[in-house]
Amino acid sequence: MRAKARQTWAEAETLAASGQWSGAANRVYYAPYQALVAAFEARGLAPGDFSASAGAQEVRWPHWIVRGNAALAGLTRRDAAALKDAWFLRVQADYTEELLSREDVEPTLVRVRNILARLGAEA
């Protein structure tokens, strides 16, 4: 999953460089999500370890579990706030008619780049 996070991050940077900010916002969120899943799985964790409602055999990682447990992968509160901001931007990009701009996405892109470096998943 770490390789996938790197690829997703490269997509985010490509989309941002071409001014496709809504697409970039989607990828800016999914790159750290995937990197965190990789970090959890490297520790032998599964979604069911965090919540009975996730199911012991759950294969997919619910977003709320990944975002809510970022500290287990060594992320700080500031990092967790950046991850939350990235999630919010993704929701805007994917589920509203609003087109995002450089001003909307770029600050979070910079913050997420630092998170990926700490998780060993920078492109």
URMOGI-V941079 format. One record per residue. N is the residue number from 0. RES is the residue in one letter. PSI is psi in degrees with one decimal (* if undefined). BURIAL is # if it has 9 or more other C-alpha atoms within 8 Angstrom, else .. D_CENTER is the distance of its C-alpha to the mean C-alpha in Angstrom with 1 decimal. Layout:
N_RES_PSI_BURIAL_D_CENTER ; N_RES_PSI_BURIAL_D_CENTER
This chain:
0_M_-25.8_._12.1 ; 1_R_-39.3_#_11.7 ; 2_A_-38.2_._13.7 ; 3_K_-38.8_#_11.6 ; 4_A_-41.2_#_8.5 ; 5_R_-43.4_#_11.2 ; 6_Q_-43.4_#_12.6 ; 7_T_-39.5_#_9.6 ; 8_W_-40.9_#_9.4 ; 9_A_-38.7_#_13.2 ; 10_E_-42.0_#_13.0 ; 11_A_-45.7_#_11.1 ; 12_E_-38.2_#_13.9 ; 13_T_-45.7_#_16.5 ; 14_L_-41.8_#_15.9 ; 15_A_-42.8_#_15.8 ; 16_A_-27.7_._19.0 ; 17_S_8.9_._20.7 ; 18_G_16.6_._20.0 ; 19_Q_77.1_#_18.0 ; 20_W_-34.2_#_15.8 ; 21_S_-42.6_#_14.8 ; 22_G_-39.8_#_13.6 ; 23_A_-40.5_#_11.9 ; 24_A_-41.1_#_10.0 ; 25_N_-49.0_#_8.8 ; 26_R_-31.7_#_7.7 ; 27_V_-32.5_#_6.3 ; 28_Y_-46.9_#_3.6 ; 29_Y_-28.0_#_4.0 ; 30_A_-51.9_#_4.6 ; 31_P_-31.2_#_3.1 ; 32_Y_-49.4_#_3.2 ; 33_Q_-38.3_#_6.2 ; 34_A_-38.4_#_7.3 ; 35_L_-41.0_#_7.5 ; 36_V_-43.1_#_9.4 ; 37_A_-42.8_#_11.4 ; 38_A_-42.3_#_12.3 ; 39_F_-46.5_#_13.4 ; 40_E_-32.0_#_15.4 ; 41_A_-24.9_._16.9 ; 42_R_4.8_._18.3 ; 43_G_18.0_._19.7 ; 44_L_153.6_._17.8 ; 45_A_160.9_#_17.4 ; 46_P_-38.4_#_16.2 ; 47_G_-18.1_#_19.9 ; 48_D_-16.9_._20.1 ; 49_F_-26.3_._18.2 ; 50_S_132.1_._20.0 ; 51_A_-30.6_._23.1 ; 52_S_-19.2_._21.9 ; 53_A_-22.3_#_19.1 ; 54_G_133.9_#_22.1 ; 55_A_-32.1_#_23.1 ; 56_Q_11.3_._22.7 ; 57_E_129.0_#_19.5 ; 58_V_-41.0_._17.7 ; 59_R_149.5_._14.5 ; 60_W_112.3_#_12.0 ; 61_P_140.1_._12.1 ; 62_H_-37.4_._9.0 ; 63_W_-32.4_._11.3 ; 64_I_-45.0_#_12.1 ; 65_V_-49.8_#_8.7 ; 66_R_-39.0_#_8.1 ; 67_G_-10.1_._11.9 ; 68_N_24.0_._12.4 ; 69_A_-28.3_#_10.2 ; 70_A_-28.3_#_13.7 ; 71_L_-19.1_._14.8 ; 72_A_8.9_#_12.8 ; 73_G_9.9_._14.5 ; 74_L_149.7_#_12.2 ; 75_T_173.9_._14.4 ; 76_R_-38.0_._14.8 ; 77_R_-41.0_._14.1 ; 78_D_-43.9_#_10.7 ; 79_A_-36.8_#_10.0 ; 80_A_-39.3_._11.5 ; 81_A_-39.6_#_9.3 ; 82_L_-41.4_#_6.1 ; 83_K_-42.2_#_8.6 ; 84_D_-40.5_#_9.8 ; 85_A_-40.7_#_6.8 ; 86_W_-45.3_#_7.0 ; 87_F_-42.8_._10.7 ; 88_L_-41.0_#_10.8 ; 89_R_-42.6_#_9.4 ; 90_V_-44.1_#_12.1 ; 91_Q_-46.8_#_14.6 ; 92_A_-40.4_#_14.1 ; 93_D_-27.0_._14.3 ; 94_Y_4.1_._16.9 ; 95_T_166.8_._19.1 ; 96_E_-6.8_._21.6 ; 97_E_131.0_._20.6 ; 98_L_128.2_._19.8 ; 99_L_157.1_#_17.5 ; 100_S_172.6_._19.0 ; 101_R_-44.1_#_18.4 ; 102_E_-31.2_._19.0 ; 103_D_-41.4_#_16.3 ; 104_V_-39.0_#_13.5 ; 105_E_-42.0_._14.7 ; 106_P_-38.9_._14.6 ; 107_T_-35.2_#_10.9 ; 108_L_-44.7_#_10.6 ; 109_V_-44.2_._12.9 ; 110_R_-40.0_#_11.2 ; 111_V_-34.6_#_7.8 ; 112_R_-42.0_#_10.4 ; 113_N_-38.0_._12.0 ; 114_I_-45.6_#_9.3 ; 115_L_-36.1_#_9.0 ; 116_A_-42.6_#_12.8 ; 117_R_-30.6_._13.1 ; 118_L_0.4_#_11.3 ; 119_G_30.8_._13.5 ; 120_A_23.0_#_11.2 ; 121_E_151.6_#_12.2 ; 122_A_*_._14.0
